[in-house]
Amino acid sequence: MGSFVISKRKNGEFQFVLKAGNGQVILASEGYTTKAACENGIESVKKNSQDDKRFDRLEAKNGKPYFNLKATNGQIIGNSEMYESVAARENGIASVAKNAPDADVKEDLE
């Protein structure tokens, strides 16, 4: 089972990552000014990850595939790592869709 982990950046912003059951980070958020906004971002991932049209499949300048997850308003709510292949990226998207809806939320604010 996956989990969202909320942490605090050095600049004081909050961010979250979604980890798969094996502990691998499969989605990372932008920085949020408040914890409440960060929690709203998590809820948005839970909802939007169930709509395949919300995943933008992209390619970095170095040719590596990655994806962004967007909210209904078009704002990016999370992005993936760089993958070695398109198939690996698709597995990452499937993992986000599978893990996000029921993932618990943990905090690592130390």
MMTF fields as JSON, N, C-alpha, C and O atoms, coordinates in Angstrom:
{
  "mmtfVersion": "1.0.0",
  "mmtfProducer": "UNKNOWN",
  "numBonds": 439,
  "numAtoms": 440,
  "numGroups": 110,
  "numChains": 1,
  "numModels": 1,
  "chainsPerModel": [1],
  "groupsPerChain": [110],
  "chainIdList": ["A"],
  "bondAtomList": [4, 2, 8, 6, 12, 10, 16, 14, 20, 18, 24, 22, 28, 26, 32, 30, 36, 34, 40, 38, 44, 42, 48, 46, 52, 50, 56, 54, 60, 58, 64, 62, 68, 66, 72, 70, 76, 74, 80, 78, 84, 82, 88, 86, 92, 90, 96, 94, 100, 98, 104, 102, 108, 106, 112, 110, 116, 114, 120, 118, 124, 122, 128, 126, 132, 130, 136, 134, 140, 138, 144, 142, 148, 146, 152, 150, 156, 154, 160, 158, 164, 162, 168, 166, 172, 170, 176, 174, 180, 178, 184, 182, 188, 186, 192, 190, 196, 194, 200, 198, 204, 202, 208, 206, 212, 210, 216, 214, 220, 218, 224, 222, 228, 226, 232, 230, 236, 234, 240, 238, 244, 242, 248, 246, 252, 250, 256, 254, 260, 258, 264, 262, 268, 266, 272, 270, 276, 274, 280, 278, 284, 282, 288, 286, 292, 290, 296, 294, 300, 298, 304, 302, 308, 306, 312, 310, 316, 314, 320, 318, 324, 322, 328, 326, 332, 330, 336, 334, 340, 338, 344, 342, 348, 346, 352, 350, 356, 354, 360, 358, 364, 362, 368, 366, 372, 370, 376, 374, 380, 378, 384, 382, 388, 386, 392, 390, 396, 394, 400, 398, 404, 402, 408, 406, 412, 410, 416, 414, 420, 418, 424, 422, 428, 426, 432, 430, 436, 434],
  "bondOrderList": [1, 1, 1, 1, 1, 1, 1, 1, 1, 1, 1, 1, 1, 1, 1, 1, 1, 1, 1, 1, 1, 1, 1, 1, 1, 1, 1, 1, 1, 1, 1, 1, 1, 1, 1, 1, 1, 1, 1, 1, 1, 1, 1, 1, 1, 1, 1, 1, 1, 1, 1, 1, 1, 1, 1, 1, 1, 1, 1, 1, 1, 1, 1, 1, 1, 1, 1, 1, 1, 1, 1, 1, 1, 1, 1, 1, 1, 1, 1, 1, 1, 1, 1, 1, 1, 1, 1, 1, 1, 1, 1, 1, 1, 1, 1, 1, 1, 1, 1, 1, 1, 1, 1, 1, 1, 1, 1, 1, 1],
  "groupList": [{"groupName": "MET", "atomNameList": ["N", "CA", "C", "O"], "elementList": ["N", "C", "C", "O"], "formalChargeList": [0, 0, 0, 0], "bondAtomList": [1, 0, 2, 1, 3, 2], "bondOrderList": [1, 1, 2], "singleLetterCode": "M", "chemCompType": "L-PEPTIDE LINKING"}, {"groupName": "GLY", "atomNameList": ["N", "CA", "C", "O"], "elementList": ["N", "C", "C", "O"], "formalChargeList": [0, 0, 0, 0], "bondAtomList": [1, 0, 2, 1, 3, 2], "bondOrderList": [1, 1, 2], "singleLetterCode": "G", "chemCompType": "PEPTIDE LINKING"}, {"groupName": "SER", "atomNameList": ["N", "CA", "C", "O"], "elementList": ["N", "C", "C", "O"], "formalChargeList": [0, 0, 0, 0], "bondAtomList": [1, 0, 2, 1, 3, 2], "bondOrderList": [1, 1, 2], "singleLetterCode": "S", "chemCompType": "L-PEPTIDE LINKING"}, {"groupName": "PHE", "atomNameList": ["N", "CA", "C", "O"], "elementList": ["N", "C", "C", "O"], "formalChargeList": [0, 0, 0, 0], "bondAtomList": [1, 0, 2, 1, 3, 2], "bondOrderList": [1, 1, 2], "singleLetterCode": "F", "chemCompType": "L-PEPTIDE LINKING"}, {"groupName": "VAL", "atomNameList": ["N", "CA", "C", "O"], "elementList": ["N", "C", "C", "O"], "formalChargeList": [0, 0, 0, 0], "bondAtomList": [1, 0, 2, 1, 3, 2], "bondOrderList": [1, 1, 2], "singleLetterCode": "V", "chemCompType": "L-PEPTIDE LINKING"}, {"groupName": "ILE", "atomNameList": ["N", "CA", "C", "O"], "elementList": ["N", "C", "C", "O"], "formalChargeList": [0, 0, 0, 0], "bondAtomList": [1, 0, 2, 1, 3, 2], "bondOrderList": [1, 1, 2], "singleLetterCode": "I", "chemCompType": "L-PEPTIDE LINKING"}, {"groupName": "LYS", "atomNameList": ["N", "CA", "C", "O"], "elementList": ["N", "C", "C", "O"], "formalChargeList": [0, 0, 0, 0], "bondAtomList": [1, 0, 2, 1, 3, 2], "bondOrderList": [1, 1, 2], "singleLetterCode": "K", "chemCompType": "L-PEPTIDE LINKING"}, {"groupName": "ARG", "atomNameList": ["N", "CA", "C", "O"], "elementList": ["N", "C", "C", "O"], "formalChargeList": [0, 0, 0, 0], "bondAtomList": [1, 0, 2, 1, 3, 2], "bondOrderList": [1, 1, 2], "singleLetterCode": "R", "chemCompType": "L-PEPTIDE LINKING"}, {"groupName": "ASN", "atomNameList": ["N", "CA", "C", "O"], "elementList": ["N", "C", "C", "O"], "formalChargeList": [0, 0, 0, 0], "bondAtomList": [1, 0, 2, 1, 3, 2], "bondOrderList": [1, 1, 2], "singleLetterCode": "N", "chemCompType": "L-PEPTIDE LINKING"}, {"groupName": "GLU", "atomNameList": ["N", "CA", "C", "O"], "elementList": ["N", "C", "C", "O"], "formalChargeList": [0, 0, 0, 0], "bondAtomList": [1, 0, 2, 1, 3, 2], "bondOrderList": [1, 1, 2], "singleLetterCode": "E", "chemCompType": "L-PEPTIDE LINKING"}, {"groupName": "GLN", "atomNameList": ["N", "CA", "C", "O"], "elementList": ["N", "C", "C", "O"], "formalChargeList": [0, 0, 0, 0], "bondAtomList": [1, 0, 2, 1, 3, 2], "bondOrderList": [1, 1, 2], "singleLetterCode": "Q", "chemCompType": "L-PEPTIDE LINKING"}, {"groupName": "LEU", "atomNameList": ["N", "CA", "C", "O"], "elementList": ["N", "C", "C", "O"], "formalChargeList": [0, 0, 0, 0], "bondAtomList": [1, 0, 2, 1, 3, 2], "bondOrderList": [1, 1, 2], "singleLetterCode": "L", "chemCompType": "L-PEPTIDE LINKING"}, {"groupName": "ALA", "atomNameList": ["N", "CA", "C", "O"], "elementList": ["N", "C", "C", "O"], "formalChargeList": [0, 0, 0, 0], "bondAtomList": [1, 0, 2, 1, 3, 2], "bondOrderList": [1, 1, 2], "singleLetterCode": "A", "chemCompType": "L-PEPTIDE LINKING"}, {"groupName": "TYR", "atomNameList": ["N", "CA", "C", "O"], "elementList": ["N", "C", "C", "O"], "formalChargeList": [0, 0, 0, 0], "bondAtomList": [1, 0, 2, 1, 3, 2], "bondOrderList": [1, 1, 2], "singleLetterCode": "Y", "chemCompType": "L-PEPTIDE LINKING"}, {"groupName": "THR", "atomNameList": ["N", "CA", "C", "O"], "elementList": ["N", "C", "C", "O"], "formalChargeList": [0, 0, 0, 0], "bondAtomList": [1, 0, 2, 1, 3, 2], "bondOrderList": [1, 1, 2], "singleLetterCode": "T", "chemCompType": "L-PEPTIDE LINKING"}, {"groupName": "CYS", "atomNameList": ["N", "CA", "C", "O"], "elementList": ["N", "C", "C", "O"], "formalChargeList": [0, 0, 0, 0], "bondAtomList": [1, 0, 2, 1, 3, 2], "bondOrderList": [1, 1, 2], "singleLetterCode": "C", "chemCompType": "L-PEPTIDE LINKING"}, {"groupName": "ASP", "atomNameList": ["N", "CA", "C", "O"], "elementList": ["N", "C", "C", "O"], "formalChargeList": [0, 0, 0, 0], "bondAtomList": [1, 0, 2, 1, 3, 2], "bondOrderList": [1, 1, 2], "singleLetterCode": "D", "chemCompType": "L-PEPTIDE LINKING"}, {"groupName": "PRO", "atomNameList": ["N", "CA", "C", "O"], "elementList": ["N", "C", "C", "O"], "formalChargeList": [0, 0, 0, 0], "bondAtomList": [1, 0, 2, 1, 3, 2], "bondOrderList": [1, 1, 2], "singleLetterCode": "P", "chemCompType": "L-PEPTIDE LINKING"}],
  "groupTypeList": [0, 1, 2, 3, 4, 5, 2, 6, 7, 6, 8, 1, 9, 3, 10, 3, 4, 11, 6, 12, 1, 8, 1, 10, 4, 5, 11, 12, 2, 9, 1, 13, 14, 14, 6, 12, 12, 15, 9, 8, 1, 5, 9, 2, 4, 6, 6, 8, 2, 10, 16, 16, 6, 7, 3, 16, 7, 11, 9, 12, 6, 8, 1, 6, 17, 13, 3, 8, 11, 6, 12, 14, 8, 1, 10, 5, 5, 1, 8, 2, 9, 0, 13, 9, 2, 4, 12, 12, 7, 9, 8, 1, 5, 12, 2, 4, 12, 6, 8, 12, 17, 16, 12, 16, 4, 6, 9, 16, 11, 9],
  "groupIdList": [1, 2, 3, 4, 5, 6, 7, 8, 9, 10, 11, 12, 13, 14, 15, 16, 17, 18, 19, 20, 21, 22, 23, 24, 25, 26, 27, 28, 29, 30, 31, 32, 33, 34, 35, 36, 37, 38, 39, 40, 41, 42, 43, 44, 45, 46, 47, 48, 49, 50, 51, 52, 53, 54, 55, 56, 57, 58, 59, 60, 61, 62, 63, 64, 65, 66, 67, 68, 69, 70, 71, 72, 73, 74, 75, 76, 77, 78, 79, 80, 81, 82, 83, 84, 85, 86, 87, 88, 89, 90, 91, 92, 93, 94, 95, 96, 97, 98, 99, 100, 101, 102, 103, 104, 105, 106, 107, 108, 109, 110],
  "secStructList": [7, 7, 3, 3, 3, 3, 3, 3, 7, 6, 6, 1, 7, 3, 3, 3, 3, 3, 3, 7, 6, 6, 1, 7, 3, 3, 3, 3, 7, 7, 7, 5, 1, 1, 2, 2, 2, 2, 2, 2, 2, 2, 2, 2, 2, 2, 2, 2, 6, 6, 7, 4, 4, 4, 3, 3, 3, 3, 3, 7, 6, 6, 1, 7, 3, 3, 3, 3, 3, 3, 7, 6, 6, 1, 7, 3, 3, 3, 3, 7, 7, 7, 7, 1, 1, 2, 2, 2, 2, 2, 2, 2, 2, 2, 2, 2, 2, 2, 2, 6, 6, 6, 7, 3, 3, 3, 3, 3, 7, 7],
  "xCoordList": [0.839, 0.0, 0.88, 1.881, 0.502, 1.273, 1.014, 0.106, 1.843, 1.65, 2.161, 3.134, 1.474, 1.936, 2.766, 2.393, 3.888, 4.721, 4.892, 5.43, 4.425, 4.563, 5.863, 6.147, 6.647, 7.892, 8.018, 7.238, 9.023, 9.268, 10.614, 11.619, 10.618, 11.855, 12.678, 12.194, 13.932, 14.819, 14.286, 14.543, 13.535, 13.0, 11.69, 11.067, 11.267, 10.063, 8.797, 7.748, 8.877, 7.705, 7.438, 8.346, 6.176, 5.775, 5.727, 5.434, 6.013, 5.874, 5.471, 5.606, 4.974, 4.665, 5.264, 5.513, 5.485, 5.83, 4.837, 4.344, 4.556, 3.767, 4.73, 5.458, 4.725, 5.595, 4.755, 3.664, 5.274, 4.631, 4.832, 5.561, 4.192, 4.303, 5.726, 6.048, 6.601, 7.999, 8.874, 10.084, 8.261, 8.994, 9.564, 10.132, 9.422, 9.96, 9.06, 7.836, 9.67, 8.914, 8.425, 9.217, 7.103, 6.529, 5.928, 5.582, 5.8, 5.288, 5.769, 5.759, 6.192, 6.637, 5.894, 5.617, 5.574, 4.806, 5.704, 6.924, 5.045, 5.685, 5.773, 5.369, 6.291, 6.324, 5.047, 4.519, 4.562, 3.352, 3.714, 4.56, 3.066, 3.38, 2.779, 3.286, 1.688, 1.07, 0.867, 0.785, 0.788, 0.531, -0.86, -1.053, -1.828, -3.196, -3.229, -3.923, -2.486, -2.433, -1.789, -2.199, -0.787, -0.123, -1.113, -1.156, -1.898, -2.907, -3.967, -4.45, -4.331, -5.263, -4.666, -5.375, -3.36, -2.676, -2.753, -2.933, -2.618, -2.727, -4.125, -4.277, -5.144, -6.521, -6.725, -7.433, -6.105, -6.206, -5.549, -6.062, -4.412, -3.754, -4.647, -4.805, -5.231, -6.099, -7.222, -7.554, -7.795, -8.919, -8.454, -8.97, -7.492, -7.098, -6.301, -6.243, -5.688, -4.905, -5.787, -5.283, -7.087, -7.997, -8.457, -9.205, -8.011, -8.377, -7.102, -6.257, -6.97, -5.747, -5.455, -4.296, -6.476, -6.276, -5.536, -5.033, -5.469, -4.782, -3.258, -2.519, -2.798, -1.358, -0.798, -1.207, 0.142, 0.862, 2.112, 2.995, 2.174, 3.337, 4.33, 4.024, 5.512, 6.491, 7.848, 8.095, 8.717, 10.086, 11.033, 10.869, 12.016, 12.996, 13.957, 13.995, 14.721, 15.698, 16.701, 17.215, 16.981, 17.934, 17.274, 17.912, 15.983, 15.285, 14.588, 13.934, 14.724, 14.12, 12.638, 12.273, 11.793, 10.363, 10.072, 10.752, 9.046, 8.543, 7.093, 6.586, 6.428, 5.058, 4.772, 5.429, 3.771, 3.196, 1.744, 1.082, 1.248, -0.167, -0.764, -0.269, -1.834, -2.463, -3.846, -4.546, -4.232, -5.577, -6.529, -6.098, -7.806, -8.8, -8.562, -8.942, -7.935, -7.653, -6.359, -5.954, -5.713, -4.492, -3.214, -2.126, -3.319, -2.132, -1.462, -2.13, -0.132, 0.626, 0.592, 0.938, 0.173, 0.117, 1.176, 1.382, 1.842, 2.918, 3.672, 3.126, 4.942, 5.726, 6.533, 6.794, 6.907, 7.598, 9.1, 9.61, 9.784, 11.206, 11.401, 10.429, 12.633, 12.952, 13.069, 13.702, 12.45, 12.457, 13.395, 13.74, 13.793, 14.683, 13.931, 14.534, 12.615, 11.84, 10.403, 9.947, 9.7, 8.289, 7.493, 6.568, 7.851, 7.158, 7.309, 6.351, 8.481, 8.713, 7.872, 7.33, 7.757, 6.912, 5.463, 4.783, 4.984, 3.609, 3.387, 2.318, 4.382, 4.297, 4.211, 3.484, 4.949, 4.899, 3.522, 3.01, 2.914, 1.562, 0.575, -0.267, 0.68, -0.209, -0.038, -1.012, 1.187, 1.462, 0.84, 0.289, 0.923, 0.287, -1.225, -1.847, -1.815, -3.263, -3.701, -4.773, -2.876, -3.208, -3.009, -3.846, -1.91, -1.542, -2.198, -2.479, -2.447, -2.891, -4.234, -4.331, -5.28, -6.604, -6.693, -7.379, -6.023, -6.13, -4.877, -4.766, -3.942, -2.686, -2.934, -3.705, -2.27, -2.372, -1.397, -0.501, -1.58, -0.74, 0.1, -0.412, 1.406, 2.349, 3.067, 3.086, 3.651, 4.402, 5.837, 6.117, 6.74, 8.156, 8.623, 9.327, 8.222, 8.445, 9.616, 9.761, 10.44, 11.603, 12.641, 13.69],
  "yCoordList": [-1.19, 0.0, 1.248, 1.318, 2.208, 3.439, 4.394, 4.2, 5.433, 6.462, 7.804, 7.885, 8.842, 10.208, 10.606, 10.317, 11.267, 11.753, 13.259, 13.728, 14.003, 15.467, 15.814, 15.303, 16.682, 17.134, 18.64, 19.26, 19.205, 20.643, 20.873, 20.268, 21.75, 22.093, 23.063, 23.634, 23.233, 24.164, 25.59, 26.368, 25.942, 27.3, 27.478, 28.537, 26.433, 26.527, 26.062, 25.959, 25.779, 25.302, 23.829, 23.073, 23.454, 22.06, 21.386, 22.027, 20.106, 19.33, 17.92, 17.514, 17.173, 15.77, 14.917, 15.378, 13.666, 12.648, 11.509, 11.272, 10.816, 9.594, 8.442, 8.365, 7.541, 6.367, 5.128, 4.965, 4.266, 2.978, 2.081, 2.434, 0.935, 0.001, -0.429, -0.787, -0.401, -0.792, 0.36, 0.197, 1.531, 2.672, 3.599, 4.64, 3.237, 4.076, 5.294, 5.17, 6.464, 7.684, 7.615, 7.444, 7.753, 7.68, 9.007, 9.158, 9.977, 11.3, 12.288, 11.984, 13.473, 14.52, 15.808, 16.111, 16.557, 17.79, 19.004, 18.94, 20.109, 21.421, 21.825, 21.065, 22.999, 23.526, 24.293, 25.005, 24.14, 24.838, 25.719, 25.352, 26.89, 27.81, 27.369, 27.73, 26.582, 26.114, 24.597, 23.999, 24.001, 22.565, 22.246, 21.216, 23.124, 22.905, 22.855, 22.019, 23.737, 23.727, 22.442, 21.893, 21.965, 20.705, 19.546, 18.67, 19.543, 18.496, 18.548, 17.507, 19.755, 19.893, 19.301, 18.692, 19.482, 18.904, 17.388, 16.764, 16.795, 15.336, 14.876, 13.898, 15.585, 15.224, 15.333, 14.523, 16.33, 16.511, 15.351, 14.897, 14.873, 13.712, 12.485, 11.739, 12.275, 11.106, 11.096, 10.05, 12.265, 12.371, 12.31, 11.514, 13.138, 13.277, 12.094, 11.886, 11.319, 10.165, 9.074, 8.142, 9.183, 8.176, 8.482, 7.705, 9.619, 10.019, 10.052, 10.93, 9.099, 8.99, 10.262, 10.539, 11.031, 12.275, 13.339, 14.31, 13.16, 14.139, 13.938, 14.778, 12.827, 12.568, 13.103, 12.67, 14.047, 14.543, 13.692, 13.687, 12.978, 12.14, 12.991, 13.463, 13.18, 14.126, 13.469, 12.351, 14.198, 13.737, 14.886, 15.999, 14.61, 15.625, 15.898, 15.152, 16.968, 17.32, 16.204, 16.055, 15.421, 14.316, 13.057, 12.01, 13.165, 12.053, 11.112, 10.159, 11.373, 10.461, 10.793, 11.957, 9.763, 9.988, 10.303, 9.809, 11.137, 11.417, 11.86, 11.974, 12.108, 12.591, 13.623, 13.671, 14.448, 15.365, 14.975, 14.535, 15.134, 14.95, 16.331, 17.13, 16.607, 17.926, 17.855, 16.849, 18.943, 19.087, 19.491, 19.74, 19.552, 19.926, 21.328, 21.618, 22.203, 23.563, 23.657, 24.747, 22.515, 22.499, 22.695, 22.597, 22.969, 23.176, 21.84, 20.851, 21.828, 20.616, 20.386, 21.273, 19.183, 18.863, 17.848, 17.598, 17.267, 16.337, 15.949, 15.965, 15.598, 15.129, 13.899, 13.634, 13.176, 11.902, 12.075, 13.154, 10.982, 10.913, 10.775, 10.671, 10.776, 10.472, 8.959, 8.294, 8.431, 6.987, 6.625, 7.464, 5.369, 4.878, 4.518, 4.444, 4.29, 3.897, 4.381, 4.713, 4.416, 4.777, 3.75, 4.11, 2.476, 1.422, 1.639, 1.448, 2.028, 2.288, 3.473, 3.457, 4.509, 5.662, 5.212, 5.63, 4.368, 3.882, 3.076, 3.156, 2.307, 1.581, 2.554, 2.308, 3.656, 4.686, 5.311, 5.514, 5.62, 6.192, 5.202, 5.578, 3.941, 2.91, 2.779, 2.56, 2.913, 2.808, 3.971, 3.776, 5.186, 6.346, 6.131, 6.348, 5.702, 5.483, 4.422, 4.531, 3.405, 2.304, 2.707, 2.394, 3.398, 3.684, 4.922, 4.945, 5.952, 7.238, 7.207, 7.774, 6.57, 6.728, 6.294, 6.941, 5.227, 4.689, 4.92, 4.394, 5.701, 5.917, 6.709, 7.668, 6.288, 7.056, 8.225, 8.259, 9.176, 10.38, 10.354, 10.199, 10.509, 10.548, 11.888, 12.575, 12.239, 13.487, 13.203, 12.363, 13.93, 13.875, 15.322, 15.808, 16.001, 17.444, 17.792, 18.95, 16.841, 17.095, 17.896, 18.209],
  "zCoordList": [0.0, 0.0, 0.0, 0.714, -0.793, -0.909, 0.242, 1.051, 0.292, 1.31, 0.8, 0.051, 1.231, 0.999, 2.21, 3.346, 1.967, 3.06, 2.891, 1.888, 3.884, 3.887, 4.597, 5.68, 3.981, 4.607, 4.402, 3.679, 5.059, 4.965, 4.296, 4.668, 3.31, 2.613, 3.454, 4.431, 3.049, 3.768, 3.739, 4.657, 2.676, 2.558, 3.32, 3.246, 4.061, 4.865, 4.171, 4.806, 2.879, 2.152, 2.477, 2.823, 2.357, 2.529, 1.164, 0.156, 1.141, -0.088, 0.295, 1.45, -0.688, -0.442, -1.541, -2.655, -1.195, -2.184, -1.993, -0.89, -3.079, -3.023, -3.197, -4.186, -2.221, -2.273, -2.552, -2.005, -3.403, -3.657, -2.443, -1.516, -2.45, -1.337, -1.052, 0.081, -2.079, -1.896, -1.4, -1.245, -1.149, -0.629, -1.684, -1.352, -2.952, -4.031, -4.252, -4.276, -4.411, -4.703, -6.147, -7.074, -6.326, -7.671, -8.123, -9.295, -7.204, -7.557, -6.512, -5.32, -6.949, -6.035, -6.341, -7.502, -5.313, -5.485, -5.619, -5.462, -5.916, -5.853, -4.387, -3.506, -4.127, -2.767, -2.465, -3.318, -1.252, -0.797, 0.394, 1.21, 0.493, 1.586, 2.909, 3.971, 2.856, 4.095, 4.047, 2.974, 5.22, 5.301, 4.759, 4.113, 5.018, 4.529, 3.004, 2.426, 2.356, 0.891, 0.392, -0.631, 1.109, 0.773, 0.893, 0.03, 1.952, 2.149, 1.047, 0.603, 0.604, -0.513, -1.784, -2.585, -1.965, -3.116, -3.103, -4.149, -1.934, -1.798, -2.201, -2.934, -1.717, -2.086, -3.596, -4.195, -4.197, -5.646, -6.393, -7.416, -5.879, -6.502, -6.392, -7.358, -5.211, -5.017, -6.058, -6.617, -6.309, -7.235, -8.692, -9.476, -9.047, -10.454, -10.99, -12.202, -10.103, -10.556, -11.15, -11.777, -10.96, -11.492, -12.915, -13.508, -13.466, -14.829, -15.672, -15.498, -16.577, -17.374, -18.168, -18.477, -18.5, -19.27, -18.462, -19.027, -17.143, -16.283, -16.281, -15.768, -16.856, -16.914, -18.224, -19.302, -18.134, -19.315, -19.483, -18.625, -20.59, -20.885, -21.673, -22.768, -21.109, -21.659, -21.847, -21.393, -22.531, -22.722, -22.393, -22.891, -21.556, -21.163, -22.326, -23.304, -22.201, -23.244, -23.486, -24.595, -22.451, -22.603, -23.165, -23.272, -23.526, -24.146, -23.186, -23.61, -21.89, -20.912, -20.708, -20.546, -20.718, -20.489, -19.023, -18.123, -18.796, -17.457, -17.602, -18.718, -16.485, -16.565, -15.487, -14.447, -15.77, -14.794, -14.599, -15.539, -13.384, -13.094, -12.904, -12.108, -13.641, -13.582, -12.969, -13.089, -12.307, -11.761, -12.89, -14.016, -12.582, -13.586, -14.136, -15.27, -13.346, -13.81, -14.616, -15.02, -14.848, -15.648, -14.866, -15.433, -13.572, -12.737, -12.429, -12.126, -12.51, -12.194, -10.686, -9.906, -10.281, -8.854, -8.452, -7.264, -9.427, -9.115, -10.363, -11.467, -10.18, -11.331, -10.927, -9.754, -11.959, -11.743, -11.857, -12.159, -11.606, -11.893, -13.405, -14.153, -13.841, -15.236, -15.37, -14.549, -16.413, -16.628, -17.776, -18.608, -17.8, -18.851, -20.122, -21.193, -20.022, -21.2, -21.064, -19.97, -22.186, -22.187, -21.383, -20.655, -21.516, -20.765, -19.261, -18.512, -18.819, -17.397, -16.936, -15.831, -17.781, -17.449, -17.297, -16.36, -18.203, -18.128, -16.851, -16.245, -16.441, -15.178, -14.007, -13.044, -14.088, -13.046, -12.946, -11.845, -14.089, -14.109, -13.499, -12.683, -13.897, -13.356, -11.848, -11.127, -11.371, -9.944, -9.181, -8.097, -9.739, -9.101, -9.04, -8.0, -10.167, -10.213, -9.204, -8.609, -9.016, -8.1, -6.641, -5.795, -6.338, -4.951, -4.351, -3.153, -5.158, -4.616, -3.888, -2.8, -4.436, -3.82, -2.361, -1.569, -1.998, -0.641, 0.202, 1.31, -0.317, 0.405, 1.693, 1.711, 2.759, 3.991, 3.931, 3.087, 4.833, 4.856, 6.115, 7.224, 5.921, 7.04, 7.004, 5.983, 8.128, 8.202, 8.599, 9.455, 7.951, 8.302, 8.376, 7.491, 9.444, 9.547, 10.448, 10.84, 10.78, 11.645, 10.914, 11.477]
}
